[in-house]
Every structure is written in structure tokens, then in C-alpha cells.
């Protein structure tokens, strides 16, 4: 039989692992009598754990949520998983609280686990798009998340929205938006709210960092079904996930975050449709394949070019001073002009349409300056 302190920890671990436990099952797992289980439950209550007795044929116990967060009990794998998750948080607004939570957990870890966590120290390198992502006030996240959970109409001001101004001059203002909040999601390090816009009568995707919720919230509503999307839909853009030359460096997420085109639903019904919020958001944030996609070999180091390629293409090293670049554009000539901006020698791998476009652009540039052998000056 376990000692009292060890048995209390074992009991707490069981109560945290499952919502309801019959008293007989707890007694069997702990190898004690039901009476001993009752005494141990009373001891946990004295320590601040809200353990509630449940009614029913078997009777049992449930660990409820309390007003304060009591000490939690993790096994070794759970503790390591929590620490790694806190280290790799990249969502705007909660990185600093995550670091403080990690420091708190590490401080109370036994030495064997602390060594494992230190060995798993992770350095998160944000992409060029995520480096400039805005933070979100945790209070705003809680307010929006509470409205989602309660199914209450959310009223909020939206920075950069397209609602018409009311009034004129210095007194002009935009009325608050009204929407039925469906789900909070993260994409590319930003927070978004998927919601049904009551004024526009359509689905919209709002950036939470631009939202200022108003109180009180509106009436409760019956949740709507999200538009379904094809199962083969996903964030498959040009060049296996890159975006077109000239696009915003944040890629699909930044463009999709703009209120308007990004939020318009693509209602696709029929076989192979998935009414899933993750699939819906990925479908909204994806870009169609560009009509012109090609491949180049650039005579320069891949790590020197990568910062300038950003999310606009896919680049990989072929050797010390040669790189392979795959990218897409709205036209073959547009793609040919874009690659010239790297100001390094390059070769066109294909397709044939791209080689033709590069040849045509070369002739166009030569024609712009007159005779190639003459004086290009005025």
C-alpha cells in the first residue's frame, strides 16, 4: 500500500486524467478501501482541489474547475511536452506569458526533467512574414473567445474596415461591426476570427489584432454551418506554397486577413466536401495556381538570395554558387521580368513558354535603348 502522500498524488493524477471516476474503480486502482478513498478525497479538498461527489448507480468523484488554479500533476512525458510547446509558441500576444510560464514550470521540475528540458532548448526562427506580425492583447482574445463559446453576437470596432463613414468632418465615425463569431484560428502567427457578418450576410475572416470588442455582447444565436470545401482544397499555391512575384511578403495569410475578399465564402457542395473550420480557413487563405510557373538556375548562393525571394518562390542550393529557383506569376513575361531583378546571371530551365518570354523581354529591352552598339545616352 502506498504512503498517504504518495497515494494522494496518485489519486490526483487519476482525477486529472478522466472526467468521472466511480469510487470502487478508484479504490481498485489505488488498492485501498472505498472508505480510504473518501478520506483522501477530503484531504484533497482541504488542499484546495474542488473534488465533487457524483450521483448515480456507482457513485464517484469528479475534479471540477475552481476559482483558482491549484497545483497540477504532470507525468514526465506531459511535463516535457508542455515545456516544448511553451518554447515554440509563435502566436502574437502570448509569447511573453509563455516564457514566464516555462520559467515557472522549469523551476519546480525535478533535476532529471530539468536536464531533459535544457537539452531540448528550441530556437524558433520566424519567417519574414511572421517577424512583423502584430501582437494581440490577451484580453481581446479572451473577449472574442468568450463570445465564440457563449454563441453571442459580437460587436466590435475594426481598424481598417470598409464600413461607410457616418457623419462628416472631424465627427465622422464608422459604426461597430456585428457578427456571429464561429471560431478563433491562428494562421501564419496571426489570430483570426471566422464569423458570419450580420450586415453583409456572408462569412468573413477578421484579424483579431484589428478588433476592439464592445460591451455588452449581443443576443445569443444558433450556430450556422460553415461552407464546405473540396477535400483536395488546401494552401497549394504556386511553387509548392510560395506566392507570386510582387505579392505581399506575408503570403496568403496577410492577404487573406484583409476584410473583404478574404472573408467571402466559396460555397462548394457535393461529394468530397469537408465542413471543417481548418479546411475552410486553409481554403480561404490559399491562392490558386498561377497561370505561369517556371524554373531557373541562378549563379549565386542560395542563402544570399533567400532573403530577397522570401515567400515569393522556392529556392534551393545546387552548389557553392548555383541555386535552383521555382516561382510563378500572372504571365510568362511577368515572371521573366521578375527574375531579372536579382541582378545575377541565370539560365532558364523551362518550360518552353518561359524561354520564349525571356527572349522576348530581352528584345524589348534592347529596343528600348536603340542600337545595342550605339550610345544609350540622350
C-alpha positions as CSV (number, residue, x, y, z in Angstrom):
1,X,0.0,0.0,0.0
2,X,1.2,3.5,-0.9
3,X,2.0,6.0,1.9
4,X,-0.6,8.7,2.4
5,X,1.3,11.5,0.5
6,X,2.1,9.2,-2.4
7,X,-1.4,7.9,-2.5
8,X,-2.8,11.5,-2.6
9,X,-0.6,12.3,-5.6
10,X,-1.7,9.1,-7.4
11,X,-5.4,9.9,-6.7
12,X,-4.9,13.5,-8.0
13,X,-3.3,12.1,-11.2
14,X,-6.2,9.8,-11.8
15,X,-8.8,12.5,-11.2
16,X,-7.0,14.8,-13.7
17,X,-6.8,12.0,-16.3
18,X,-10.6,11.3,-16.6
19,X,-13.7,13.4,-16.0
20,X,-15.6,10.9,-13.8
21,X,-14.3,8.1,-11.6
22,X,-16.5,5.6,-9.8
23,X,-15.4,5.2,-6.2
24,X,-15.0,1.5,-6.5
25,X,-12.7,1.9,-9.5
26,X,-10.5,4.4,-7.7
27,X,-10.3,2.1,-4.7
28,X,-9.3,-0.8,-7.0
29,X,-6.6,1.3,-8.8
30,X,-5.1,2.6,-5.5
31,X,-5.5,-0.8,-3.8
32,X,-7.3,0.7,-0.8
33,X,-10.8,0.5,0.6
34,X,-13.6,2.9,-0.6
35,X,-13.5,4.4,2.9
36,X,-9.8,5.3,2.4
37,X,-10.7,6.9,-0.9
38,X,-13.3,9.1,0.8
39,X,-10.8,10.2,3.4
40,X,-8.2,11.0,0.7
41,X,-10.8,13.0,-1.3
42,X,-11.5,15.1,1.8
43,X,-7.7,15.7,2.2
44,X,-7.6,17.0,-1.4
45,X,-10.5,19.3,-0.7
46,X,-8.7,20.7,2.3
47,X,-5.7,21.4,0.0
48,X,-7.9,23.4,-2.4
49,X,-8.8,20.9,-5.0
50,X,-12.5,21.1,-6.0
51,X,-13.4,17.4,-5.9
52,X,-17.1,16.8,-6.3
53,X,-19.0,13.7,-5.5
54,X,-21.2,12.5,-8.4
55,X,-24.5,10.7,-8.1
56,X,-25.5,7.5,-9.9
57,X,-25.6,3.8,-9.5
58,X,-21.9,3.6,-8.8
59,X,-21.3,7.0,-7.2
60,X,-18.0,8.6,-7.8
61,X,-15.8,11.7,-7.9
62,X,-15.0,14.5,-10.4
63,X,-12.3,17.1,-10.3
64,X,-14.1,20.4,-11.1
65,X,-12.6,23.7,-12.2
66,X,-12.1,26.0,-9.3
67,X,-11.8,29.8,-8.8
68,X,-8.0,29.5,-8.5
69,X,-5.6,27.2,-10.4
70,X,-4.4,24.6,-7.9
71,X,-1.1,22.8,-8.3
72,X,-1.2,20.4,-11.3
73,X,0.4,17.0,-11.5
74,X,2.1,16.0,-14.8
75,X,3.9,12.8,-15.6
76,X,7.3,13.1,-17.2
77,X,6.1,13.0,-20.8
78,X,3.4,15.6,-20.1
79,X,5.9,17.9,-18.4
80,X,8.4,17.7,-21.4
81,X,5.5,18.2,-23.9
82,X,4.3,21.3,-22.1
83,X,7.8,22.8,-21.9
84,X,8.5,22.3,-25.6
85,X,5.1,23.7,-26.5
86,X,5.7,26.8,-24.5
87,X,9.2,27.2,-26.1
88,X,7.7,27.1,-29.6
89,X,4.8,29.4,-29.2
90,X,4.7,31.8,-32.2
91,X,1.3,33.3,-31.9
92,X,1.2,37.1,-31.4
93,X,0.4,38.4,-28.0
94,X,1.2,35.3,-25.8
95,X,4.9,34.8,-26.3
96,X,6.0,36.6,-23.2
97,X,3.4,34.9,-20.9
98,X,4.5,31.6,-22.4
99,X,8.1,32.4,-21.5
100,X,7.1,33.2,-17.9
101,X,5.1,30.0,-17.7
102,X,8.0,28.0,-18.9
103,X,10.3,29.6,-16.3
104,X,7.8,28.7,-13.6
105,X,7.4,25.1,-14.7
106,X,11.2,24.6,-15.0
107,X,11.8,26.0,-11.5
108,X,9.7,23.3,-9.9
109,X,10.8,20.4,-12.1
110,X,12.9,17.6,-10.7
111,X,16.5,17.6,-11.8
112,X,16.1,14.7,-14.2
113,X,13.4,16.5,-16.1
114,X,15.1,19.9,-16.0
115,X,18.1,18.3,-17.7
116,X,15.8,16.9,-20.5
117,X,14.2,20.3,-21.0
118,X,17.5,22.1,-21.2
119,X,18.7,19.6,-23.7
120,X,15.6,20.3,-25.8
121,X,16.1,24.0,-25.9
122,X,14.5,25.2,-29.1
123,X,15.2,28.4,-31.0
124,X,12.2,29.5,-33.1
125,X,13.2,31.4,-36.2
126,X,10.2,33.3,-37.6
127,X,9.7,33.7,-41.3
128,X,10.0,37.2,-42.9
129,X,6.2,37.4,-42.7
130,X,6.0,36.4,-39.0
131,X,8.7,38.8,-38.0
132,X,6.4,41.8,-38.5
133,X,3.2,40.2,-37.1
134,X,1.4,42.4,-34.6
135,X,0.7,41.4,-31.0
136,X,-2.8,40.8,-29.8
137,X,-4.0,41.9,-26.3
138,X,-4.8,38.7,-24.4
139,X,-7.9,40.5,-23.0
140,X,-9.2,40.8,-26.6
141,X,-8.5,37.1,-27.2
142,X,-10.5,36.2,-24.0
143,X,-13.4,38.5,-25.0
144,X,-13.6,37.1,-28.5
145,X,-13.2,33.5,-27.3
146,X,-15.9,34.0,-24.7
147,X,-18.3,35.2,-27.4
148,X,-17.5,32.2,-29.5
149,X,-18.1,29.8,-26.7
150,X,-21.3,31.5,-25.5
151,X,-22.6,31.9,-29.1
152,X,-23.3,35.6,-28.5
153,X,-23.3,38.2,-31.2
154,X,-20.1,40.2,-31.1
155,X,-20.0,44.0,-31.5
156,X,-16.5,45.4,-32.3
157,X,-14.7,48.3,-33.9
158,X,-12.5,47.1,-36.8
159,X,-9.4,49.1,-37.7
160,X,-9.1,49.5,-41.5
161,X,-12.6,48.2,-42.2
162,X,-14.6,49.2,-45.2
163,X,-17.8,50.2,-43.4
164,X,-19.2,53.5,-44.7
165,X,-18.5,56.6,-42.5
166,X,-21.4,58.2,-40.7
167,X,-21.4,62.0,-40.3
168,X,-18.8,64.3,-41.8
169,X,-15.7,66.2,-40.9
170,X,-14.0,65.6,-37.6
171,X,-17.1,63.9,-36.2
172,X,-17.3,61.2,-38.8
173,X,-17.1,57.6,-37.5
174,X,-17.7,54.0,-38.5
175,X,-20.4,52.1,-36.7
176,X,-19.3,48.9,-34.9
177,X,-19.4,45.7,-36.8
178,X,-21.9,43.0,-35.7
179,X,-21.0,39.4,-36.4
180,X,-21.8,35.9,-35.1
181,X,-18.4,34.5,-34.0
182,X,-17.8,31.0,-35.1
183,X,-14.2,30.1,-34.4
184,X,-10.8,31.6,-33.4
185,X,-7.9,30.3,-35.5
186,X,-4.2,31.0,-36.0
187,X,-2.5,31.3,-39.3
188,X,1.0,32.4,-40.0
189,X,1.5,33.7,-36.5
190,X,-1.7,35.8,-36.5
191,X,-5.1,35.4,-34.8
192,X,-8.2,35.4,-36.9
193,X,-11.9,35.2,-36.2
194,X,-14.2,33.3,-38.6
195,X,-17.6,34.9,-38.3
196,X,-20.9,35.5,-40.0
197,X,-21.2,39.2,-40.8
198,X,-24.7,40.3,-40.0
199,X,-24.6,43.4,-42.1
200,X,-23.1,41.7,-45.2
201,X,-24.9,38.4,-44.7
202,X,-21.8,36.4,-45.6
203,X,-18.8,34.7,-43.9
204,X,-15.9,36.9,-43.1
205,X,-12.4,36.4,-41.6
206,X,-11.3,39.2,-39.3
207,X,-7.8,39.8,-38.0
208,X,-8.1,39.9,-34.2
209,X,-5.3,42.4,-33.8
210,X,-7.5,44.9,-35.6
211,X,-10.6,44.3,-33.4
212,X,-11.7,46.2,-30.4
213,X,-14.7,44.4,-28.8
214,X,-17.5,46.4,-27.4
215,X,-19.6,45.5,-24.4
216,X,-22.1,44.2,-23.8
217,X,-22.3,41.5,-26.4
218,X,-25.5,40.9,-28.4
219,X,-28.1,38.2,-28.2
220,X,-27.4,34.5,-28.4
221,X,-27.6,32.9,-31.8
222,X,-27.9,29.4,-33.3
223,X,-24.6,28.4,-34.9
224,X,-24.5,28.2,-38.7
225,X,-22.8,25.6,-40.8
226,X,-19.6,26.7,-42.4
227,X,-19.5,26.5,-46.2
228,X,-17.9,23.2,-47.2
229,X,-14.8,23.0,-49.3
230,X,-13.5,20.2,-51.6
231,X,-11.3,17.7,-49.8
232,X,-8.5,18.3,-52.3
233,X,-8.5,22.0,-51.4
234,X,-5.6,23.4,-49.4
235,X,-2.9,26.0,-49.3
236,X,-1.4,24.8,-52.6
237,X,-0.1,27.9,-54.2
238,X,2.5,28.5,-56.8
239,X,5.8,26.8,-56.4
240,X,4.6,24.4,-53.7
241,X,3.4,27.0,-51.3
242,X,5.2,30.2,-52.5
243,X,3.3,33.2,-53.7
244,X,3.6,35.1,-56.8
245,X,6.3,37.7,-57.6
246,X,5.2,41.0,-56.4
247,X,2.8,39.7,-53.8
248,X,2.8,40.8,-50.2
249,X,5.7,39.2,-48.3
250,X,3.3,37.8,-45.7
251,X,1.9,35.5,-48.4
252,X,-1.6,34.1,-48.2
253,X,-2.2,34.9,-44.6
254,X,-1.7,38.6,-44.8
255,X,-3.7,38.9,-48.0
256,X,-6.5,36.8,-46.6
257,X,-6.6,38.8,-43.4
258,X,-7.9,41.8,-45.3
259,X,-11.6,42.2,-44.6
260,X,-13.4,41.7,-47.8
261,X,-12.2,39.3,-50.5
262,X,-10.6,37.0,-48.0
263,X,-13.7,36.6,-46.0
264,X,-16.0,35.8,-48.9
265,X,-17.1,32.2,-48.7
266,X,-16.6,29.8,-51.5
267,X,-19.7,27.6,-51.3
268,X,-18.8,24.3,-52.7
269,X,-21.3,21.4,-52.1
270,X,-21.3,17.8,-53.2
271,X,-19.2,14.7,-52.8
272,X,-15.8,15.1,-51.2
273,X,-16.8,18.3,-49.3
274,X,-15.5,18.9,-45.8
275,X,-17.3,21.4,-43.4
276,X,-14.3,21.7,-41.2
277,X,-13.0,25.0,-39.8
278,X,-9.3,24.1,-40.5
279,X,-10.1,23.1,-44.1
280,X,-12.3,26.2,-44.6
281,X,-9.6,28.6,-43.3
282,X,-6.9,26.9,-45.4
283,X,-9.2,27.2,-48.4
284,X,-9.8,30.9,-47.8
285,X,-6.1,31.6,-47.3
286,X,-4.9,29.6,-50.2
287,X,-4.0,31.1,-53.6
288,X,-4.9,29.5,-56.9
289,X,-2.1,28.1,-59.0
290,X,-0.6,30.8,-61.1
291,X,-1.0,30.5,-64.9
292,X,2.7,30.8,-65.4
293,X,5.2,28.7,-63.3
294,X,8.8,28.1,-64.3
295,X,12.2,27.1,-63.1
296,X,15.6,28.9,-63.2
297,X,19.2,28.2,-62.3
298,X,20.7,31.3,-60.7
299,X,24.5,31.8,-60.5
300,X,24.6,32.9,-56.8
301,X,24.5,31.4,-53.4
302,X,21.0,30.2,-52.2
303,X,21.5,31.7,-48.7
304,X,22.3,35.1,-50.3
305,X,19.2,35.1,-52.5
306,X,16.7,33.6,-50.0
307,X,16.0,36.8,-48.0
308,X,15.0,38.5,-51.3
309,X,13.0,35.6,-52.6
310,X,11.1,35.4,-49.3
311,X,7.7,33.7,-49.7
312,X,7.6,34.5,-53.4
313,X,9.3,31.4,-54.6
314,X,11.1,28.2,-53.6
315,X,14.9,28.3,-53.8
316,X,17.5,25.5,-53.1
317,X,21.2,25.2,-53.4
318,X,22.7,23.3,-56.2
319,X,26.3,24.0,-55.3
320,X,28.5,26.7,-53.7
321,X,27.4,29.4,-56.2
322,X,24.4,27.9,-58.0
323,X,20.8,27.8,-57.0
324,X,17.5,26.4,-58.3
325,X,14.5,28.8,-58.2
326,X,10.9,27.8,-58.9
327,X,8.4,30.6,-59.0
328,X,5.1,31.7,-60.6
329,X,3.5,34.8,-61.9
330,X,0.4,36.1,-63.7
331,X,2.2,35.9,-67.1
332,X,5.3,34.4,-68.6
333,X,6.7,37.9,-69.3
334,X,6.0,39.0,-65.8
335,X,8.0,36.0,-64.5
336,X,10.8,36.7,-66.9
337,X,11.0,40.4,-65.8
338,X,10.9,39.4,-62.1
339,X,13.9,37.1,-62.2
340,X,16.0,39.8,-63.8
341,X,15.7,41.9,-60.6
342,X,18.1,39.6,-58.8
343,X,20.9,41.1,-61.0
344,X,22.8,37.8,-61.3
345,X,23.4,35.5,-64.3
346,X,20.8,32.9,-64.7
347,X,19.6,30.1,-67.0
348,X,16.1,29.2,-67.9
349,X,15.3,25.5,-67.2
350,X,11.7,25.7,-68.6
351,X,9.1,25.4,-69.8
352,X,9.3,26.5,-73.4
353,X,6.9,29.4,-72.8
354,X,9.2,30.8,-70.2
355,X,12.3,30.6,-72.6
356,X,10.2,32.4,-75.2
357,X,9.2,35.1,-72.8
358,X,12.8,35.7,-71.6
359,X,13.9,36.1,-75.3
360,X,11.0,38.5,-76.0
361,X,11.8,40.6,-72.9
362,X,15.5,40.8,-74.0
363,X,14.5,42.1,-77.4
364,X,12.1,44.5,-75.8
365,X,14.9,45.9,-73.5
366,X,17.3,46.2,-76.5
367,X,14.6,48.1,-78.4
368,X,14.1,50.5,-75.5
369,X,17.7,51.7,-75.8
370,X,18.0,51.7,-79.6
371,X,21.0,50.2,-81.3
372,X,22.8,47.8,-78.9
373,X,26.2,49.0,-80.2
374,X,25.4,52.7,-80.1
375,X,25.3,55.3,-77.4
376,X,22.5,54.7,-75.0
377,X,22.6,58.3,-73.7
378,X,20.4,61.2,-74.7
